[in-house]
Amino acid sequence: MSTAEKAQQLQRLHTDPELLVVVNVWDAITATTVANTPGTKALATASHGIAASRGYPDGEVIPRDEMIAEVGLIARQTELPVTADLEAGYGDPGGTIARAIDVGIVGANLEDQLKPLSEAVEAVEAAVAAGEKAGVPFALNARTDAWVRGGDRDPKVILDDAIERGRAYLEAGATSFFVPGKLDEETIQALVAELGERRVNVIGVPGVPSTKRLGELGVARCSFGPWSQNVALTALAKLAEDAYAGGGLPDGTRKLN
């Protein structure tokens, strides 16, 4: 498929009645492993995971060139559509999206870092315009940090802020609205009620409803961010602990590469 065709496919996956579940990857081998797993419909990168695997902390510390090179490498491992976590766009959301499209990326997370709403909307508009200029129906997943950076704000204020931002980003052309955080079912229901079914995306952190229930609530997509990397690192640490204690490989280990 062409880049534009992959982007169209990713757009459809966000609006299908079935919840889109994406298990985040951070390098070529994790991309291949997840892509080859039955049930996988699309891949998503995790900026935190990519940065950590290359020795950087999260938060746009990794140079943009390195991030673009890595997401491009991931995109080359599969014919599935790939959406990339591009943080806040590295100070140039339109240019960053354009470069991502050039290496085969057809969707992206773009976080607002709770910047003033007008500034955040401008970033969404720049990202959408980059896709239009490239002739690609880019699936922009506009993220709010309303909960991540909520601090001690009243939960009602956080919810109202998120809804206002979600409406603004969707009106500016975003495909979907991403609200990472430990959201309960009531909060998710409120977001979907205000912004529409299959428009809200969440992260599967501990305590969030199951993927089955998220689909029933009308959520468009569930991703796992750095948690998929934590699952893999937990298994690696457990192997080391068991080996040092006189054991070895756990039963059921599969050779996947």
Buried (B, 14 or more C-beta within 10 A) or exposed (E): EEBBEBBBBBBBBBEEEEBBBBBBBBBBEBBBBBBEEEEBBBBBBBBBBBBBBBEBEBEBEBEBEEBBBBBBBBBEBBEBBBBBBBBBBBEBBBBBBBBBBEBBBBBBBBBBBBBEBEEBBBBBBBBBBBBEEBEBBBBBBBBBBBBBBBEEEEEEEBBBBBBBBBBBBBEBBBBBBBBBBEBEEEBBBBBBEBBBEBBBBBBBBEEBBEBEEBBEBBBBBBBBBBBBBBEBEEEEEEBEEEEEEEEEEEEEEEEEE
